[in-house]
Amino acid sequence: MALNRFFALHYHKSPRVGGGHTPGRFRPGTSALSLIGLFVMRLALVFLMTPLLAMSLFPVGCHESTGPASASMKLLWASARTNAGQDWINGTPAADAGRVYIQEGNSLVGLDAATGARLWSRRIRFAAAPPPTTLVADGGVVYLSETDSVMAVDGATGRTLWNMHPDSQAVVVPALDATTFYTGQRGIAVAYALDRATGALRWKQRLITGSPYPAHIRGLAVSGDTVYVNVEKSLDPNGAASKGVLVALDRLTGAELWRFETAGSRDYFYGAPLLAGNRVIVNDIYAGPLIAIDTRTHTELWRADAGGAPRVVIVGSNVIAAGTDTKVRAIDLESGAIRWTADSRSSSFGAGVCRTSIFVSAFYLLRFDAVTGAITGQADRNAFDDFFSNVASDGVRAYAVAGRGTFAFDCRT
């Protein structure tokens, strides 16, 4: 289970059930030997787990849960892998304009969304770590924030439209609006606003100053005239102690408007903030809870245990978190109360929403009803190999990456 969480969080700090953490995470300077060791650990995990998984209660392939709300989890297509053996660094796919974009190891791949046919594949990174986070696609263009560059790629051909080299690695969860691509970097916490058509710099803003220790931007979100940025602020050289910082910036100038910072030293905000009305939801994956922050008063409204969730989504009036503690929770957006809890059967590696369904990658790919928490379908790892990626959707199909390829499933309305 500890190894599950270790790989699920992409070599970052690993949460414990009930809060706390296991210190230590991958750093950009980790040696090649260390990377080989990590890969061997992963192979050992799969080898040791295989006999147990083969004896599990779930038959091979796609099937339904046994409850009255069960519905078919229909496999629509499968696309075989190009880069075998790199299923553990898939990031988050993106769907747009009839295409699906995925990352396999160091390559970006374009697939036909209706059939899974491979349209193109190209190399976009030169280091396996830190692993990719989230692709963003819109208007026939896919945007990447990567280890050595930030770039826009033509979705039809895979051709580079523009790229920009930041001051340090830019593997973060980026954001996009009608005119601008927002991203940031690791080590030196600088946020960037780039013209989405040309890549020209609109503004850049350093968010942590006066500290001798690293700070990492983890993710960004934009709403109205404000860009919200999650930052991990290290309090020691290796980041075993850290704070979570949310910074609100003016969308047009990058000027700081306000910030929220945790009081403790065992916190950091993972991924991008979630925006809902006058609330910003941040995921303190180090300590375990979700925290709702009021955008008017800049104070905490509530916090709720999320079990150290790698991915959090909003569906209607619920915030849904799939935790590394094997629980999926629906949390009331207004009050922070737990509305339902379901069992994901293993630590979650990723999740995604499609219509009224929540998909969770946890070795198996499980589909939950977002309203009730009932399991409505599942895809067994024995047929697909491990599911580790987050899940993307175009509102019709849900797309997930597993050890044997990329798979499209019916969302179920």
ROKOLSE-986790 format. One record per residue (C-alpha): y, x, z. Coordinates in steps of 0.2 Angstrom, whole numbers, plus 5000, padded with zeros to 4 digits. Layout:
# ROKOLSE-986790
<<Y X Z>>;
...
//
This chain:
# ROKOLSE-986790
<<5000 5000 5000>>;
<<5012 5014 5004>>;
<<5009 5021 4987>>;
<<5012 5004 4979>>;
<<5029 5004 4987>>;
<<5033 5022 4983>>;
<<5031 5019 4964>>;
<<5038 5002 4964>>;
<<5055 5009 4970>>;
<<5055 5022 4957>>;
<<5054 5037 4969>>;
<<5068 5030 4980>>;
<<5067 5026 4999>>;
<<5053 5015 5003>>;
<<5055 5000 5014>>;
<<5044 4996 5028>>;
<<5038 4978 5032>>;
<<5051 4971 5045>>;
<<5064 4984 5040>>;
<<5066 5002 5042>>;
<<5061 5015 5029>>;
<<5051 5030 5024>>;
<<5063 5044 5022>>;
<<5063 5054 5006>>;
<<5066 5049 4988>>;
<<5065 5058 4971>>;
<<5080 5068 4967>>;
<<5086 5074 4949>>;
<<5082 5092 4954>>;
<<5064 5089 4958>>;
<<5052 5102 4950>>;
<<5040 5098 4935>>;
<<5026 5103 4947>>;
<<5032 5089 4959>>;
<<5032 5076 4944>>;
<<5014 5081 4940>>;
<<5009 5078 4958>>;
<<5017 5061 4957>>;
<<5008 5057 4942>>;
<<4991 5063 4949>>;
<<4995 5052 4964>>;
<<4997 5037 4953>>;
<<4981 5040 4944>>;
<<4972 5043 4960>>;
<<4979 5026 4966>>;
<<4973 5017 4951>>;
<<4955 5025 4952>>;
<<4953 5021 4970>>;
<<4960 5003 4968>>;
<<4949 4999 4953>>;
<<4933 4995 4962>>;
<<4942 4983 4973>>;
<<4952 4975 4960>>;
<<4936 4972 4949>>;
<<4929 4963 4964>>;
<<4944 4952 4967>>;
<<4945 4933 4966>>;
<<4954 4933 4950>>;
<<4944 4932 4934>>;
<<4948 4943 4919>>;
<<4963 4937 4908>>;
<<4976 4923 4910>>;
<<4971 4908 4920>>;
<<4978 4895 4932>>;
<<4979 4893 4950>>;
<<4969 4879 4957>>;
<<4983 4868 4964>>;
<<4988 4851 4957>>;
<<5004 4859 4950>>;
<<4994 4872 4940>>;
<<4998 4874 4921>>;
<<4992 4885 4908>>;
<<4999 4903 4907>>;
<<4998 4905 4889>>;
<<4998 4922 4881>>;
<<5008 4921 4865>>;
<<5006 4939 4859>>;
<<5002 4957 4864>>;
<<5009 4973 4857>>;
<<4999 4989 4860>>;
<<5008 5004 4868>>;
<<5014 5019 4858>>;
<<5015 5031 4873>>;
<<4999 5030 4882>>;
<<4998 5034 4901>>;
<<5017 5031 4904>>;
<<5016 5013 4911>>;
<<5024 5018 4927>>;
<<5041 5020 4920>>;
<<5045 5005 4910>>;
<<5062 4999 4918>>;
<<5068 4981 4913>>;
<<5065 4975 4895>>;
<<5079 4965 4886>>;
<<5078 4951 4874>>;
<<5092 4946 4861>>;
<<5093 4940 4843>>;
<<5075 4937 4840>>;
<<5070 4954 4846>>;
<<5063 4962 4862>>;
<<5068 4980 4868>>;
<<5057 4990 4880>>;
<<5056 5008 4886>>;
<<5039 5017 4885>>;
<<5041 5034 4893>>;
<<5055 5043 4884>>;
<<5056 5031 4869>>;
<<5065 5015 4866>>;
<<5055 5002 4856>>;
<<5061 4986 4846>>;
<<5048 4972 4844>>;
<<5049 4955 4835>>;
<<5051 4942 4849>>;
<<5041 4929 4840>>;
<<5026 4940 4835>>;
<<5027 4956 4845>>;
<<5027 4966 4829>>;
<<5034 4984 4831>>;
<<5050 4985 4821>>;
<<5055 5003 4826>>;
<<5053 5016 4840>>;
<<5064 5031 4844>>;
<<5066 5044 4858>>;
<<5081 5041 4869>>;
<<5078 5053 4884>>;
<<5071 5070 4888>>;
<<5066 5068 4906>>;
<<5053 5057 4914>>;
<<5063 5055 4930>>;
<<5073 5046 4937>>;
<<5064 5032 4928>>;
<<5074 5020 4917>>;
<<5082 5004 4925>>;
<<5089 4990 4914>>;
<<5092 4988 4896>>;
<<5106 4976 4891>>;
<<5106 4968 4874>>;
<<5119 4956 4866>>;
<<5125 4952 4849>>;
<<5111 4962 4840>>;
<<5115 4978 4850>>;
<<5105 4986 4864>>;
<<5115 4996 4877>>;
<<5107 5010 4888>>;
<<5113 5020 4903>>;
<<5102 5035 4903>>;
<<5098 5052 4910>>;
<<5109 5062 4898>>;
<<5120 5049 4889>>;
<<5126 5031 4888>>;
<<5123 5023 4871>>;
<<5123 5008 4860>>;
<<5109 5006 4848>>;
<<5108 4994 4833>>;
<<5094 4982 4837>>;
<<5088 4980 4819>>;
<<5085 4998 4815>>;
<<5086 5008 4831>>;
<<5101 5018 4824>>;
<<5113 5025 4837>>;
<<5130 5017 4835>>;
<<5139 5027 4848>>;
<<5135 5038 4863>>;
<<5145 5045 4878>>;
<<5139 5059 4889>>;
<<5144 5056 4908>>;
<<5147 5070 4921>>;
<<5130 5067 4928>>;
<<5115 5056 4926>>;
<<5119 5038 4922>>;
<<5102 5029 4926>>;
<<5110 5014 4934>>;
<<5109 4995 4931>>;
<<5124 4992 4919>>;
<<5134 4977 4915>>;
<<5142 4969 4900>>;
<<5156 4957 4895>>;
<<5164 4951 4879>>;
<<5173 4968 4876>>;
<<5167 4981 4888>>;
<<5151 4990 4894>>;
<<5152 4995 4913>>;
<<5141 5009 4920>>;
<<5141 5023 4932>>;
<<5132 5039 4937>>;
<<5122 5048 4951>>;
<<5127 5062 4962>>;
<<5145 5059 4959>>;
<<5149 5041 4961>>;
<<5160 5038 4946>>;
<<5161 5021 4937>>;
<<5165 5019 4919>>;
<<5172 5006 4907>>;
<<5168 5009 4889>>;
<<5173 4999 4874>>;
<<5157 4990 4869>>;
<<5161 4992 4850>>;
<<5166 5010 4849>>;
<<5161 5018 4866>>;
<<5179 5023 4869>>;
<<5183 5026 4887>>;
<<5194 5012 4894>>;
<<5194 5019 4912>>;
<<5184 5029 4925>>;
<<5185 5028 4943>>;
<<5178 5039 4957>>;
<<5172 5028 4971>>;
<<5167 5040 4985>>;
<<5178 5055 4989>>;
<<5180 5067 5004>>;
<<5161 5068 5007>>;
<<5150 5084 5005>>;
<<5135 5074 5001>>;
<<5129 5065 4985>>;
<<5133 5047 4981>>;
<<5124 5036 4968>>;
<<5130 5021 4959>>;
<<5115 5009 4959>>;
<<5121 4994 4948>>;
<<5136 4984 4942>>;
<<5141 4966 4939>>;
<<5156 4958 4931>>;
<<5164 4941 4934>>;
<<5182 4936 4929>>;
<<5194 4950 4932>>;
<<5183 4960 4944>>;
<<5169 4972 4942>>;
<<5157 4974 4957>>;
<<5149 4991 4960>>;
<<5134 4995 4972>>;
<<5135 5012 4979>>;
<<5123 5022 4990>>;
<<5133 5034 5000>>;
<<5122 5048 5008>>;
<<5126 5054 5025>>;
<<5116 5070 5024>>;
<<5110 5082 5010>>;
<<5094 5073 5006>>;
<<5100 5055 5009>>;
<<5088 5051 5023>>;
<<5103 5043 5031>>;
<<5115 5033 5020>>;
<<5126 5018 5019>>;
<<5127 5004 5007>>;
<<5144 5001 4999>>;
<<5150 4987 4988>>;
<<5167 4991 4979>>;
<<5177 4978 4969>>;
<<5187 4985 4955>>;
<<5200 4978 4943>>;
<<5191 4974 4927>>;
<<5206 4980 4916>>;
<<5212 4996 4925>>;
<<5197 5001 4937>>;
<<5209 5000 4952>>;
<<5200 4997 4968>>;
<<5203 4979 4975>>;
<<5193 4980 4991>>;
<<5176 4987 4998>>;
<<5162 4982 5010>>;
<<5153 4995 5019>>;
<<5138 4994 5031>>;
<<5140 4999 5049>>;
<<5123 5008 5050>>;
<<5115 5023 5043>>;
<<5099 5016 5036>>;
<<5106 5006 5022>>;
<<5109 5006 5003>>;
<<5111 4993 4990>>;
<<5098 4993 4976>>;
<<5101 4987 4959>>;
<<5116 4977 4953>>;
<<5125 4964 4964>>;
<<5122 4946 4961>>;
<<5137 4934 4959>>;
<<5138 4916 4963>>;
<<5155 4907 4966>>;
<<5163 4916 4980>>;
<<5148 4925 4985>>;
<<5141 4943 4981>>;
<<5123 4945 4985>>;
<<5118 4963 4988>>;
<<5100 4970 4991>>;
<<5099 4982 5006>>;
<<5082 4988 5001>>;
<<5083 5002 5014>>;
<<5084 4991 5029>>;
<<5076 4976 5020>>;
<<5088 4961 5020>>;
<<5099 4953 5007>>;
<<5117 4951 5012>>;
<<5130 4938 5006>>;
<<5148 4944 5006>>;
<<5163 4933 5004>>;
<<5174 4938 4990>>;
<<5189 4930 4998>>;
<<5188 4938 5016>>;
<<5177 4953 5011>>;
<<5166 4949 5026>>;
<<5147 4946 5028>>;
<<5142 4928 5027>>;
<<5124 4929 5031>>;
<<5109 4941 5030>>;
<<5091 4936 5027>>;
<<5075 4947 5026>>;
<<5069 4950 5009>>;
<<5055 4962 5012>>;
<<5062 4976 5003>>;
<<5063 4968 4986>>;
<<5064 4979 4970>>;
<<5071 4964 4960>>;
<<5081 4949 4966>>;
<<5087 4934 4955>>;
<<5097 4918 4957>>;
<<5089 4901 4952>>;
<<5100 4886 4955>>;
<<5104 4886 4973>>;
<<5091 4899 4978>>;
<<5091 4918 4979>>;
<<5073 4923 4975>>;
<<5067 4940 4981>>;
<<5049 4947 4978>>;
<<5047 4960 4991>>;
<<5036 4975 4994>>;
<<5029 4966 5009>>;
<<5018 4955 4997>>;
<<5030 4940 5000>>;
<<5041 4931 4988>>;
<<5055 4921 4996>>;
<<5067 4908 4991>>;
<<5083 4910 5001>>;
<<5097 4896 5002>>;
<<5112 4903 4993>>;
<<5124 4894 5005>>;
<<5116 4897 5022>>;
<<5104 4911 5020>>;
<<5089 4900 5027>>;
<<5072 4903 5020>>;
<<5067 4888 5009>>;
<<5049 4894 5005>>;
<<5038 4909 5006>>;
<<5024 4913 4994>>;
<<5011 4927 4993>>;
<<5012 4939 4979>>;
<<4995 4947 4984>>;
<<5002 4965 4982>>;
<<5018 4974 4984>>;
<<5030 4968 4970>>;
<<5036 4981 4957>>;
<<5047 4969 4947>>;
<<5052 4951 4944>>;
<<5061 4940 4932>>;
<<5066 4922 4929>>;
<<5062 4911 4914>>;
<<5068 4893 4915>>;
<<5061 4886 4931>>;
<<5048 4899 4933>>;
<<5048 4916 4942>>;
<<5037 4930 4936>>;
<<5032 4944 4948>>;
<<5024 4960 4943>>;
<<5012 4966 4957>>;
<<4997 4974 4948>>;
<<4994 4956 4942>>;
<<5008 4946 4934>>;
<<5010 4930 4944>>;
<<5021 4915 4939>>;
<<5029 4904 4953>>;
<<5037 4887 4952>>;
<<5055 4892 4957>>;
<<5058 4875 4967>>;
<<5042 4875 4977>>;
<<5035 4892 4977>>;
<<5018 4886 4970>>;
<<5008 4898 4959>>;
<<5007 4891 4942>>;
<<4998 4905 4933>>;
<<4993 4923 4933>>;
<<4988 4937 4922>>;
<<4974 4949 4929>>;
<<4976 4968 4928>>;
<<4958 4969 4923>>;
<<4963 4962 4906>>;
<<4980 4970 4904>>;
<<4980 4985 4916>>;
<<4994 4986 4929>>;
<<5010 4976 4928>>;
<<5024 4987 4934>>;
<<5040 4982 4924>>;
<<5053 4969 4928>>;
<<5052 4954 4917>>;
<<5064 4949 4903>>;
<<5066 4931 4895>>;
<<5075 4923 4881>>;
<<5072 4906 4888>>;
<<5056 4902 4878>>;
<<5045 4917 4882>>;
<<5044 4929 4896>>;
<<5041 4948 4892>>;
<<5032 4960 4903>>;
<<5025 4978 4901>>;
<<5008 4983 4907>>;
<<4997 4998 4905>>;
<<4990 4992 4889>>;
<<5006 4986 4881>>;
<<5019 4973 4880>>;
<<5015 4955 4882>>;
<<5024 4938 4879>>;
<<5019 4923 4890>>;
<<5025 4905 4889>>;
<<5039 4901 4902>>;
<<5032 4884 4906>>;
<<5046 4872 4908>>;
//
